[in-house]
Amino acid sequence: MESLKQEAINVISKMPDTAEIDDIMHRLYVIDKVRKGREAVKRGEVVSIEELKKEIESW
């Protein structure tokens, strides 16, 4: 698994030269959330669809 720094460098290098700072920040934000989500799944920190639906309905 590549380091977070290397992953960020790879993602940014694949973006067009015209990418704005907001585009770069958004892409890195999404990657961070996906990475954290995968780690949570590995730890068993998941919610069933039924539980999620109940939580949403209670808002």
C-alpha positions in Angstrom: 0.0 0.0 0.0 1.4 3.4 -1.0 1.8 6.1 1.6 -0.8 8.8 1.9 1.8 11.4 0.6 2.6 9.3 -2.5 -1.1 8.7 -3.2 -1.8 12.4 -3.0 1.1 13.1 -5.4 -0.1 10.5 -7.8 -3.7 11.9 -7.8 -2.5 15.4 -8.3 -0.1 14.5 -11.1 -3.0 12.9 -13.0 -5.1 16.0 -12.8 -5.1 18.5 -15.7 -2.7 21.4 -15.5 -5.7 23.7 -15.5 -7.0 22.2 -12.2 -7.9 24.8 -9.6 -6.9 24.5 -6.0 -10.5 23.8 -5.1 -10.5 20.8 -7.5 -7.4 19.4 -6.0 -8.6 19.9 -2.4 -11.9 18.2 -3.3 -10.2 15.2 -4.9 -7.9 14.8 -1.9 -10.9 15.2 0.5 -12.8 12.4 -1.3 -9.8 10.1 -1.3 -9.4 10.7 2.4 -13.0 9.8 3.1 -12.8 6.7 1.0 -9.6 5.6 2.7 -11.1 6.2 6.2 -14.3 4.3 5.1 -12.3 1.3 4.0 -10.4 1.3 7.3 -13.7 1.5 9.2 -15.0 -1.5 7.3 -11.9 -3.5 8.1 -12.5 -2.8 11.8 -16.1 -3.9 11.5 -17.5 -0.4 12.0 -20.4 -0.7 9.7 -24.1 0.1 9.7 -26.7 -2.1 8.0 -29.0 -0.5 5.4 -32.0 -0.9 7.7 -30.2 0.9 10.5 -29.2 3.7 8.2 -32.8 4.0 6.9 -34.1 4.3 10.5 -31.5 6.9 11.3 -32.4 9.0 8.3 -36.1 8.7 9.0 -35.6 10.0 12.5 -34.2 13.3 11.3 
